[in-house]
Amino acid sequence: MVTTNPRAANACESCRRRKVKCSGDQPCRSCVRHNWECVPGHAGRRKYSEAYVLPPLLSQTMRSFR
């Protein structure tokens, strides 16, 4: 059985930009190996999908026309 290292919860900015696996260490292994600057990533909050935003907005708009 092949084991893999778990991915970091939040990749550093260099790994995120280059779309490579981040070890999550500070500095991470990819940045050390490639001599990149390792800037910790942020967990940024995801925006709501349109499926949750549009129906209430549509309902409100329809009520305003009545």
C-alpha positions as CSV (number, residue, x, y, z in Angstrom):
1,M,0.0,0.0,0.0
2,V,1.3,3.4,-0.9
3,T,1.1,6.1,1.7
4,T,1.0,9.8,0.9
5,N,1.7,12.8,3.1
6,P,-1.5,14.6,4.0
7,R,-2.0,18.0,2.4
8,A,-1.8,21.1,4.5
9,A,-5.1,22.7,5.4
10,N,-3.9,26.0,4.0
11,A,-1.2,26.1,1.4
12,C,1.4,28.8,1.4
13,E,1.0,31.5,-1.3
14,S,3.8,30.1,-3.4
15,C,2.4,26.6,-3.5
16,R,-1.1,27.9,-4.1
17,R,0.0,30.1,-7.0
18,R,2.0,27.3,-8.6
19,K,-0.6,24.7,-7.7
20,V,1.7,22.3,-6.0
21,K,1.3,20.3,-2.8
22,C,2.3,22.2,0.3
23,S,3.7,20.4,3.4
24,G,2.3,23.1,5.7
25,D,5.7,23.5,7.5
26,Q,7.1,27.0,7.8
27,P,8.9,27.3,5.4
28,C,7.3,24.4,3.5
29,R,9.4,21.7,1.7
30,S,8.5,22.9,-1.8
31,C,9.7,26.5,-1.0
32,V,12.9,25.2,0.6
33,R,13.6,22.9,-2.3
34,H,13.0,25.6,-5.0
35,N,14.4,28.5,-3.0
36,W,11.0,30.3,-3.1
37,E,9.8,32.8,-0.5
38,C,7.3,30.9,1.8
39,V,4.4,33.2,2.8
40,P,1.7,31.5,4.8
41,G,-1.6,31.3,3.1
42,H,-4.8,32.5,4.6
43,A,-8.0,30.5,5.2
44,G,-10.1,33.1,3.4
45,R,-13.8,32.7,3.7
46,R,-15.6,31.2,0.7
47,K,-18.3,33.3,-0.9
48,Y,-21.8,32.0,-0.9
49,S,-22.8,30.2,-4.1
50,E,-25.4,31.8,-6.3
51,A,-27.8,29.0,-5.3
52,Y,-28.1,30.5,-1.8
53,V,-28.0,34.2,-2.7
54,L,-30.3,34.5,-5.8
55,P,-33.6,32.9,-4.6
56,P,-34.1,35.3,-1.7
57,L,-33.1,38.2,-3.9
58,L,-35.5,37.1,-6.6
59,S,-38.3,36.6,-4.1
60,Q,-37.7,40.2,-2.8
61,T,-37.7,41.6,-6.3
62,M,-40.9,39.8,-7.2
63,R,-42.7,41.1,-4.1
64,S,-41.6,44.7,-5.0
65,F,-43.5,44.3,-8.3
66,R,-46.7,43.3,-6.7
